[in-house]
Amino acid sequence: MKNSDLLKIAKNFETPTYVYDASKIQSQYLRLTNSFKTVKNLRINYAVKALSNISVLKYIKKLGAGIDTVSIQEVILGLKSGFNPEKIIYTPNGVSIQEIEKVAEMGVNINIDNLSILEQFGSQNPDIPICIRINPHVMAGGNNKISVGHIDSKFGISIHQIPLLLRIIQNTNIKVNGIHMHTGSDILDIEVFIHAAEILFETASKFKDLEFIDFGSGFKVPYFPGDNETNIEELGKKLSKRFNEFCLEYGKDLTLAFEPGKFLVSEAGSFLCSVNSIKQTTSTVFAQVDSGFNHFVRPMMYGSNHDIINISNPNDKERFYSVVGYICETDTFANNKRISTIREGDVLCFKNAGAYCFTMASNYNSRYKPSEILFLNNKSIEIRKRETIEDILKNQIEINI
Ligand SMILES: *Cc1c(COP(=O)(O)O)cnc(C)c1O
């Protein structure tokens, strides 16, 4: 997307607002499927929690993907967006057996990551095939908060518990149609990924009725010019070859599945906000924008470094700024960042704002959640209205005192 398109959106729809470039979602999808083109049955299940607007889901459905969901609400959003239940996988963690059974009744694929839940679900529903989430205990991922495969992680069934897992399956007579892992976000080392995949293959060979192997996700995308990323093409070459060999050993053409969230939508997103004020202190020049961690929490929560561009004054002299929000609490988006001279009223664009941005937004300080715009075929389409005071008050109950 060009700066001029983004500026036009800021003008027409006001700020703060999220913008998603559909063509970038498509090119990432094609990059992934092309990297695995030698695999006969490939399935991409988009991780809804990254960005769950139903219009985005509909677009992703049109590309040919399925979805990965982590709550019954995400399942409902998926069904509402037109996904067939068979194209939805549900990967809950710490969710009640009642919710899991409700989702199973909808015809959605269930992925179980807990032996106690497996035993209960299997005894009640031996006819519903399920997928098993394994924890291969491989340390991967960009930081502790997003790494989920290590020994102390709450996710998955440990590979060391395979004997007990097999016993439960035998006792309940449940059919296992898939084996799954998801070791964390921001994986850079392909060898680590391949190592975890080998553990998954070894586990998979113990199950006779498999239809798919799901390698989860965790692909790293670049956050600023010069930042590194997962080499998808190389991973595609290595893992496809190994997967095809495994299918020969297994004696069946299994489906290779992935569940990317960030990889598909992160770079497609831009977050636009306006500069309310410039404030110079003894040490710092602050640019204060009409937003905060209520709308965009990744820099504060994960320390993520998002590129910031002054799209209304892009080619001026660069100066150093601390970009902060309007929340009454520390809400620093970036410290000492080189940005083209910022004036009050300028529009700033935060890059990589597609994944885990809007979906993590809140109403802190009683501010409205931003609007969302989809840029599709050179048109800007509003896919979520900015909230109003009615939304803030909607579920509040006023008492008479
Ligand atoms: C969050 C999640 C994903 C997506 O991870 P990304 O890093 O956004 O690609 C995939 N699978 C499961 C089970 C998840 O919880």
The ligand as an SDF file (V2000), in Angstrom:
LIG
                    3D

 15 15  0  0  0  0  0  0  0  0999 V2000
   -1.4620  -18.7080   18.4640 C   0  0  0  0  0  0  0  0  0  0  0  0
   -1.4030  -20.0230   17.8320 C   0  0  0  0  0  0  0  0  0  0  0  0
   -0.9580  -20.1500   16.5070 C   0  0  0  0  0  0  0  0  0  0  0  0
   -0.4610  -18.9880   15.6770 C   0  0  0  0  0  0  0  0  0  0  0  0
    0.8220  -18.5500   16.0380 O   0  0  0  0  0  0  0  0  0  0  0  0
    1.5540  -17.4200   15.1720 P   0  0  0  0  0  0  0  0  0  0  0  0
    2.8420  -17.1920   15.8580 O   0  0  0  0  0  0  0  0  0  0  0  0
    0.6820  -16.2090   15.1450 O   0  0  0  0  0  0  0  0  0  0  0  0
    1.7100  -17.9380   13.7940 O   0  0  0  0  0  0  0  0  0  0  0  0
   -0.9970  -21.4110   15.9430 C   0  0  0  0  0  0  0  0  0  0  0  0
   -1.4260  -22.4890   16.6370 N   0  0  0  0  0  0  0  0  0  0  0  0
   -1.8660  -22.3980   17.9050 C   0  0  0  0  0  0  0  0  0  0  0  0
   -2.3510  -23.6170   18.5980 C   0  0  0  0  0  0  0  0  0  0  0  0
   -1.8630  -21.1720   18.5470 C   0  0  0  0  0  0  0  0  0  0  0  0
   -2.2640  -21.0990   19.8170 O   0  0  0  0  0  0  0  0  0  0  0  0
  1  2  1  0
  2  3  1  0
  2 14  2  0
  3  4  1  0
  3 10  2  0
  4  5  1  0
  5  6  1  0
  6  7  2  0
  6  8  1  0
  6  9  1  0
 10 11  1  0
 11 12  2  0
 12 13  1  0
 12 14  1  0
 14 15  1  0
M  END
$$$$
